[in-house]
Amino acid sequence: MASPYKILTLFLLLLLGASAEARDSFACDPKDATTSSLLFCKVSMPIAARVKDLLGRLTLQEKVRLLVNNAIAVPRLGIKGYEWWSEALHGVSNVGPGTKFGGAFLGATSFPQVITTAASFNATLWEAIGRVVSDEARAMYNGGTAGLTYWSPNVNIFRDPRWGRGQETPGEDPVVAGTYAVSYVKGLQGTNGDRLKVAACCKHFTAYDLDNWNGVDRFHFNAKVSKQDIVDTFNVPFKMCVQDGHVASVMCSYNQVNGVPTCADPNLLKKTVRGQWKLNGYIVSDCDSVGVFYNTQHYTSTPEEAAADAIKAGLDLDCGPFLAQYTENAVTRGLLNEAEVNSALVNTLAVQMRLGMFDGEPSAQPFGNFGPKDVCTPAHQQLALEAARQGVVLLKNRNPSLPLSHLRHRTVAVIGPNSNATITMIGNYAGVACGYTSPLQGIDNYAKTIHQMGCVDVACVDDKLFSGAINAARQADATVLVMGLDQSVEAEFKDRTGLLLPGRQQALVSKVAMASKGPTILVLMSGGPIDVSFAENDARIGAILWAGYPGQAGGAAIADVLYGTTNPEGKLPMTWYPQGYISNLLMTDMAMRSSPNQNYPGRTYRFYKGPVVYPFGHGLSYTNFVHTIASAPTIVSVSLDGHHHSGNTTISGKSIKVNHAKCNKLSVGLQVDVKNTGSKDGTNTMLVFWRPPAGHWAPHKQLVAFAKVHVPAGSQERVGINIHVCKFLSVVDRSGVRRIPIGVHDLHIGGVKHSLSLQAATLGVIKT
């Protein structure tokens, strides 16, 4: 048995942030005289010069073994092996082999799944979560249990409601996805110039949004995408991530785009990501995707050709063994030269140096003081709760039925397969949470509960447990049904076949609502949309909440909303379609725009005009907000660069190519007054939609800005909105060229519309 002194010493070590497995320096150990004096160890030298020196010391055999995620050690240069693959989608995760929990790091703060956090429409929150995740990642790295390269976030467009990985994304809107990417990446990487706190990665580039549907899987899928949709939709968040977020990495995807594997496409990687967007970092393959395009897609005749094609296209790092196995032979056969291998390593080694991995002891570096004391802190867990609160969306509130009353609703029947959920709440790509508050536990803090599952699990294959649930509803003052999905229904490599609640869930909800003595509230957990038209139309179901996958504190957040401690402010980041939407819609059809002649409905709120269960941006509050535009321009003059004219016409008149306009600082400034006319304090999530002049190129409408403002009951706040004309008031033509339509543009904020006229001018002035 340990002595009291030893126990106290261990406790103090943990308290101070020390770890029994503290990480030694990755390279350039000052205690190793044979390596510490090498040129690449000189912190005062420019990183480019340090990388050049290191490359000159490596053999070809060593170089090719550094092209893969489990990079080898080079002992003669003091370099340790490194595992590049770590994940931090919404908290430090142990999905990748680079991160392990145990010892002083038993868990990490598990924030809501991204689709839930996106519903907050709060870029400040997204960046704050990134900062917390990187604090915990650095702490675990210092403790020897994690890496510094995190392959997150996922910023693919949630194009089809059946997609199993839609839960990982910020939703269906490219501007939201791009803004999320920029904010989260800044939080992860820090803002210390070229130095990195951790290295983030925007994935999966590009047009990647099918896992396994109707016999078509992501390894075999060839996404046939128009130039218009690539530029207008699929590439938008990646471009923003690289250019505005300065992300350190981009991951290419498994699928082909127009017949070429993304990880072997120089137009996508070398020309676009690195050339046009100026990526300062490395490009990594999705795991084993180089092997996939050789073995599964049969894109090349030999593995050496596959290795050469990937590196020549601009791939720098292979998640998987393929490049380590075949690159040397590719060089020997003349398919590749060593200079091209060097070019790949320049990008990965530079990122490692920007992370400080060649700077000697971690403890002497800017983030060297992070340790166990910085993981699962009360402040971090409070932010997880706040994120969950902001992500809950109130879909329906009849009469109103919510919030519940402490006085009238003292006994609550808590029913459903997700009623006492824990792991379900954190979704996929999650780690080990600090702890959980299930919905049942959350409601327990407000009322006496009667708990009945109703269904054994979300599959809900029979009604054997219905009677207990119905009896509970008859006894209680209010009934809360926590239903929905989990990873058995929607997941990586598992797309849904339908949009309805699984199994007998709908029958359980309806029967319980019929029997309930008090108000019936339906709470839904899911990553994707669910057709709950039956509940929306059922007068006995008073309210519906969507909680997504709300993270470790999800149950507390749900209860806080149910009882009005939190006034809901979330908005849906994706359209909720009726089941009929997908009846004749192939997931493999990538077109965004509708085609009435072919009975093709179009995708996302931007291009689909049919019936919905709930529209993108829908979300109710316990109070009422009224918007008034206090000031806004009515005429905006777009100045040309002097060498071009706006002669090309569209259906709506004339347009100006964005690259012919003087775009710098050309923006529309609005001042909007938000008045809370209700009786409860609340936060207004203000969405600004734009309707361009009618034309074939344009979406029906497009979100161009969003903001949050807290407004006490009966008071008013003014919000400033700035909309960059070239970025957000432009459309993409069929050739993939972005243009500013000349004519009348409408902006919609709540129930208010403001029209402004965009005109071509020789001087870029904005008139009011």
N, C-alpha and C positions, 0 to 999 in steps of 0.2 A: 504494500500500500504506500502511495506517495506521501511524503511528509507535508505538513501544512505549509512549510516554507516553499517547497517545490510547486505546490498547487498555487500559492500566491504569486510566485514568479511567472508561471505559465499564464495566469490570469492577467498579470501586468503586461506581458508580452503581447497578448491578444488585444488588450486595451490600447496599447501604444501602436498597434498596427503591424507588429512583427509577425513573421510566419516561420514555422519550423522548416518550411521548404522554400525560403527566400531565394529568388532567382539570382544566380551569378550573371555576370555580364555576358551578353550574347557574343561579343567579340571585343577586341582591343582592351583586354584586361590589363589595368595598369600594373598589376603584380607580375605579369608575364613580360619580362624584358625583351624576349625574342619577337614578340608581336606588337607590343604597345607602341613601339617607336616607328612602326611601318607608316608609310605616307597616308594610307587610307584610314588610319586611326587618328589623324590630326584633325581635331574638331574645328580648328580655326580655318581650315582650308575649305574652299567651295565644294559642295557635294559632288558636282560634276567631275572635278579633279580627283576626288577620293575614289569615286566609282571607276574612273579610268585606270587609276593605279591598281585597284583590286583586280579588275578584269585582266590586266597585264600579268598578274601573278597566277591566274588559274589555268589549268590544263583543259583541253576540250572535254576529257572524260569527267572532270569536276563540273564543268559548265553545264553539261546536259543533265546532270543529276540535280542541278539547281533550278531546272525548268519546271519542276513538279511541286505539288503542294507539300509533300513530305521531303523537303530539301535536305540533302545530306550535310553532315558536318565536314569541315575542312580543317582537321586538327593542326596541320602544319602552319596554318594562318590564324589559328586561334578562333575559328568560326564554328559555332555549335550547329547541330541540326535544328531545323525550324519547321514547324507545322503551320502552313499558311491558313488552313481552313478552320475558322471560327465563325460563329453566327451570333448576331445580336439584333434580331428582327424587332423585338419589343422587350428587350432585357437580355442580359448575357445568357446564352443558351449553350447546352452541351450536345446539340445536334451534330456539330462538327467535331472531329477528333482533337482539335487544338485546345479545347476547354474541358476541364473535368472538375466536378464538385467533390468536396471531401476535405478532411482536415479542418483548417480554420475557415474554409469557404464551403459551407453546407448548402448554400442557396444564393440566389440573387433576386433583386426586385423584379417581379414579373408584371409588366404593364399590360394594359388591354391590348388585344390583338389589333393590328394596324387599322383594319376596317372600322373598328369602334373608335379608335383615337381620331381617325379622319373625320368622323361625324361631329367632332367638336369644332371643326373649321377654325382651329386656333393655332396659327403658325408659331406663336410664342411658346405654347405648350409643347409642340412637337420638338422644338429646339431644346427646351428644358429637359424633356425625357432623354434626348440624345446626350446631354451633358451628364445626367445621372448614370446612364448606361456606360458611358466612357469612364466615369469615375470608378465604377465597379469593375470594368474590364481592366483598367490600369492596376487596380488593387490586386486583382487575381493574377495578372501578369507578373507583378512584383513578387507575388507569393509562389510563383512557379506553376500555376495551374491553368493559365490561359495564354493565348497569343495576343498580338496587337493588330492583326488584319482580320476585319470582320466583313463577311460577305452579306451585307445588309445596307440599305433597304431594298425591298422588292417594289419597283415602281411601274410594273406592267399595268396596262389598262384593263379594268374589269369589264371586258367586252361582252361576255355571255354570262347570264345569271347562273348557269349550271357549273361554271368553272370551280373545281375543288380548291384551287389556290387563290381565288378571289379574296378570301379572308385576309391574306397577307398584304394586300395592296391598299392604297388610299382611295380606291373606288374607280368609277368609270370616267371621271373628268380629267383630261390631260393637264389642265392648269392646276387643279387641286393636287394631282399626283406630282407634278413638277415642283410646286411650292412645298409640298411635304418633303420631297427629296432634298431640296435645298436646305430646309430648316433642320431636318433630322441629321443630315450630313454635317452641317455646321456644328450641331451639338456634339456629335461624335468626335469630329476631327479637331475641334477647337479653332481658335482664331489667332493663333500665334504665328502669323506669316506662313512661311513654307514648312515650318515644323508641324508635326502631327501628334495629337494626343493618342488617337488610334486611327487606322486607315479604314474608311468606309468603302462600300462598293455598291453601285447601282446596278441592279439586275432585273430581268434577264433580257439582254438586247438581241433581237427585237421581235415584235409581233408574236410574242410568246404568251399564249393564253388558252391552251388546250393541254390536258394531261392524258386522259384516257376516256374517250367517248366513242361508243358504238363501234368498237374495234379499231379505232384510230388512236395511236398513242403519240406522245411528244417526240419519241425517238425516230418515228417514221414520217412525221407530219411535215408536209411542204406547204407553208403558208403563202398563198397567192395573194399578194397585196399590191394595190395600185400605188403609184408615186404620190398621188394626192393623199391617200390614207396614211402612208408612211410618214409624210411630213406634217400632216394636219393632226394626226392622232398618236400613232404608236411611238414616234421618236421625240415627241414634245417633252415628256418628263426626263428623258435621258439627256437631251440637249440642255435643259435647265439645270440638271444635276451637275453636268460637267462645267458649263459656262458660268453659272451663278453660284453653285454649291462648291465648285472646285474639288470635286470628289477625287479620291486617290485611286479609284479603280472602277472599271466597268466589266461586267461579266456577260459574255456572249452565251446564247441559248442553245438548246438541243436541236430545235427545229431548223428546217431550211426556210429561206425566204426567197420565193420565186426561183426555186431549183438549186440554190446554193446554200450549204450549211453556214449559219451565221459565223461560226468560228473559223471558217475558211474563206470568208468573203472580204477581200481587200477594200471593196467599195464601202462596206459598212465599218470595218475596223480602221484600216490605215487611212482611208480617204476622209471618212466622216468623223469618227470619234477622235482620232488623233490629229487629222489634218484640218478639217473645218472647225471643229469644236475646241481643238487645242488641249486635249487631255494631258494633264500633268500627273502621270501615274502609270499604272499597268493595266493591261487587259488580260483577264483570266477566263478560262473556259468553265462552263458548268461541268459538274463532276463526271468525268469520263466522256465528255461530248466529242473529243477528238477521236477516241476509240469508237464512239457511236457512229460518226460519219464515215468511218472506214468499215467497221464490222457490220453495222446495221443498215446504213443508207447506201453502202457500196459506192461511195462517191469517188474513191480512187482505186487503182488496181493493186497498189502495194501499200503497206503501212508506212514505208519511208516517204512515199509521195504524200500521204496524209500529214505526216509530221512536217514536211517541207511546206505544204500548202498552208498549214495553220500558222507557222512562223512567218512566212512571206506575207500572209494576209494581215499580220499585225498582232497575232497572239503572243503574249509574253510569258504566260504561266499556264500550266495544264493542271487542273484538278484531276488527278489520276496519273497512272504510270506511263502513259503512252509516249510522251516526248522523251522521257528518260530511257525508254527501251529502243527507240527508233531514230532519234535525231543524229546520233553519231554516224550511223550507217548512211543516213541521208546526206550528210556532209561528205563521207567517203565516196559515195556514188555521184557526187557532183550535183545533186538536186538542190543543195543548200550550201551556202558558204559560212565559214566561221564568223565572219563579220555580221551576218544576219542573226546568228545566235547571240553574239555580243549585244546587238541592238535590243533584243528581248531582255537580256540581263541588266542592261543599263536602266531600264524602267523599273524592274523589281528591286534591284539593289538600291536605287535612289530612294524608293519609298522606305525601305528598311533604314536607311540612313536618316531620312526625315523623321522617322520614329525614334531615333536615338539608339538603334540597336548596334551601332558601331562606335558608341561614345563611352564605352567602359561601364563602370558600375551603375546599375539602374538607380540605386539609392542617392547617387550624386546628381541625378538628372531632374528636370523640372517636375516630373510626376512621381519621383522616387519615394515620396512620403506616403503614398496611398497604400492602405493595407486593409486587413479585416474590419477595422473600425469604420471603414468607408463603404461597407456593403450592408444592405438591408437596414440602413439607418432609419430612425423614425421619420426624418424629413423625406427620404426616398419613398418610404411606404405611404406617407401622406400624399405625395405626388401621384402615386399609383391610384390612390382612392380618388383624388381630384380628377385625374384623367378619365376614370371610369364614370364619374358623375357627369362630366361634360360630354361624354360619348353616348349616354342613354338618350334615346329618341322617343318622345311621346307621339304615338301615331294616331291615337283616338282617345277622346275624353268626353264621353256623352254626359250631359246634364249640368255640371261635370261630376264624374265619379271619383276623381282624384283631385287633390290629395286625400288620403284616408284621414280620419279623425282619431286623435288619441282618446277622446272621450267615447265616441260611438263605436269604434272598431277595436275593441279591446281583445277580442279573440279572432284569430285569422286562420283559416284553413289554407295550408301551404301544400300544393299538389303538383305533381308532374315529374317526369323523368329527370329534369334538370333542377328540381327544387332544392336538392342538397348537393349540387354539383361543386366540385373543387377543380380537378385537373381539366375538366371540360372548359372551364372559364378562361384558361390561358391559351387555348387554341393550339396551333402547330408552331414549330420552330421556337418552342419555349424551353426554358431550362428547368431548374428546381426552384420553386417559389419560396420566398421567406416564410410564408404561411398563407392560410386561406380564410376568407370569410364567405361562406356559402350563402345563397339567398335565404335559406331557412335560418341560419345563424343571424343574418342581418335583420330579418323581420322579428326574430326573437328579442332583439334589443328594443323593440317598440311595442310588442304585444305578446299575449299568450298565443301559442301556436298549436294547431292540430295538424300533424304531418301525415300525409298519405302519398305514396308514389304514383298511384294510378296506373302506371306502366313500369315494367321492370327496367326498361331502357328506352332510348329514343326510337328504336325500331318498333316498339309497341305492337307486337304481333297479335295480342289477344286482349280480351276485356276482363281477365280474371281478377284484376285489382280495382276494377271500376267501382264496385259497391262500397268499398271502404272510402274511396274518394268522395263519392256522392253523399255518404253519411256525414263525412267531415264538413262538407259544404252546407248541409242542412243545419248543423249545429253552430257554425261560426257566424260572427258579425260581418265578416268579409271573406272573400275567397281569392287567393292569388294562385294562378296556374302558371308554372314555369316550364314551358315546353320548348320545342325547337329541334335543333340539330346538334351533332358533335362530329368528331373526326372519323367515326365509323360511316358517316354519310357523305361528308365533303372533306376532301383531303388532297394532299399531293398524290398524284397518280390515281385520283378517284374523282371524276366529274359526276354530277347528279344526272339522273334521267328525267326528273320531274321537279316541279316547284312546290308541290303540296307538302303539308306536314306528313312525316312518315307514318306508315301503318295505321293504327287506330287512334292516333293522337287527336284528330279532328272530332271524332265521335266522343272521346273523353271530354274535351273542352265543352262541346255542346250539351252533353248530359249533365255535367257538373254545373254549368251555367243555369240550366233549367231547374236544378234542385237548390241552388244557392239561396240562402236566406237573405244575405246582404249583397252588396255590389260584387261583381265578378271582374277580376282584372287578369288579363292575359299578358304574360311576360315571355318574350321570345329570345332565345339564344341561338345565334347562327352567324355564319360569315356571309352567306349569300342571301338574296331575297327569298321570301316565302309567300306563296299565294294564300293569304288568310282572308280572302273576300268574305267567306262565311262568317268570320268573327266581326269584321268591319260592319257587316249588314245585320248582325244579330243584336237587337236592342237590349238583350239580357247581359251582353258583355259590355260593361261600361267603359272600359279603357284598355288600350293595348300599348305596351312598351316594347321597344327593341333594344336589347342590351348588347348585341353582337356577342363577342367573347370578351367579357369585361375585365379580365386579369385577376390577380390574386385578391383584390379588395372588391370584386364585382358584387358580391352579395350585400355588402354594406352600402355600396352606391345605389343599388336597386331599391333597398329599403329606404334610404334617404329620399329618393325621388317619390316612392309610394306615399310616404308620410309628410312630404312637403318641406323637409329640412333642406332639400335641394330643389330649386325650381328648374325643371328640365330645359336644356338649351341646345341639345343636339339636333342635327339635320341629316337626313339620309344622304350618304355619299354615292348611292347607286339607285337606279330605278327599280321598283318592285312591280314585276309584271304578273299578269294573270297566267295561269297554266296554258291557256290557248296560244300564248305568244310563241312557245317553242314547238308547237305541234308539227309544223312543217319547216322548221328552221334548223338547217344543218350547222353544227358547231364549227365545221370546217370552212364555212363560207365567211371570209374575212371582211367583206365589204361593209363599210360603216353606213353609207347612204342607202336610203330606201329605193326600191325599184318597183313601183306599182304594177308595171307591165308584167313583171315576173313574180308578182305576189310576194315580194321580199320586203319585210317590214322596216328594215333599217335597225341600227343598234344605238343604244344609249339615248338619253334625253335629247341629245344634240341633233339626232336624225330620225328618231322614231316618233310617230304622231298618233299611234293607236291607243287603246284603253290601257290604263295602268291600275294597279292596286293602290300604290302610293308613288308620287312622282319624286324624282331627284330633288333634294333640297327640302323635302317635307319634314316638318317637325313642329309640334305644338308647345305652348308654354302655359303656366298657370296664371299668366297675366297677359295683357294686350299691349302691343307696341304700334305706334303710328309714326310713319316716316314722312318727312317733309324736306324737299330739296331747298336748302337755304341759298346756295349759289352754285352755278354751273354754267359753262360756256354754251352758247347756242351755235356758234360757228367756229370751226377749227380749220386753220389753213395749213396744208401739208406742203412744205417747201421741197422742191426738186433739187437735185445736186448740180444742176446747170448743164449736164451733158445728156440728159434724157428728157423725154416728154411722156405724157400719160395717154398715148394714143390707143393702146390696146383696149378694146371695149369688152364689157360683160353684158349680160342680159339687162342689168340694172343701170347701165350707162358706162362710165369710164372708171378705170382703176389705175392705181400707181403701184408698180413693183416696189416692194419694201426696200430692195437693194438699190433703188433709184431715188429714194427719199432721204431727206436729212432727218434721221430718226432720233439722234441724240437729244435727250431732254424734251422730245415732243410728247406731251402727255396731257390728259384731260383731268383737271382737278375739280372735285365735287366737295361740297360741304353739305352734310345731311344731318338734320335734326331728328333725333329718336325720342319720342315721348312715351312714357309708360302710363297708359290710361287706366290700368287695372289697380287692384288693391294689394298686390304682392310685389316686392322687389324682384328683379329678374335681370338676366343677361340676354341681350338681343344678339343673335347670330345673324348678321346682316349679309345677305347674298346679293351681289350686283350682277344682273344678267344683261347681255347685249344682244340685240336683234339687228343684224346688218341689213343693208338694202337687199331687197328680194333678188335672188339670183341662184343659179344652179350650183355654184361653188359652195355656197354658204350653209352653215348649220342653221336649224330653225332658231336656236338661241344658244348662247355660250356664256358660261360663268366667266367674268373678267376680273372680279375682285370680291373679297369677303373681309369682314371685320367683326370684332366682338366689342360690345360696350355694355357695361353694367349700369342699369338705370333704376334708381329707387322708385317705389310706387309714387305716382303723381308728379314725377319730375321729368326733366328733359336733358339730354346730352347731345353735343354736336360731335360728329365724326367726320374726319377728313379722309377722302378716298382719292387715290391717284392711279390713273389708268394709262399705261404706256401705249401710245397709238399703234406703233409698228408691231409690237408684240401681241397686243390683245384686241385691237380693232381691225385686224386683217384676216383675210381668208386665203385658202390655198386652192389654186386652180388644178385642172386635171393633169398638168405637166409637173406638178409638185412645186410650183412657184408661188411664193407668198405675196399677196397684193392687198393694198388698202382700197376698198371700194369708195368711190366718190358718190356722195349723196346723203340722204337722211339716215342716221343711225339712231336707234332707240335704246335707252338704258332703263331697266326695270329694277326697282328696289321695293320689295313688298308690293303694295298696291299702287305705287307711284311710277309714272313713266316720264322720262325726260328725253326730248329729241334734240339732236345736234346735227349740224350739217358739216360734213367733211368736204373741203374744197381744195383743189390744186392751186398753189400760189408760188410766186417766186421767192417770197420771204416766209419763213416758218413762224408766223405769229399766231397767237390764239386770241380771238376776239370774243367779247361777251355780248 
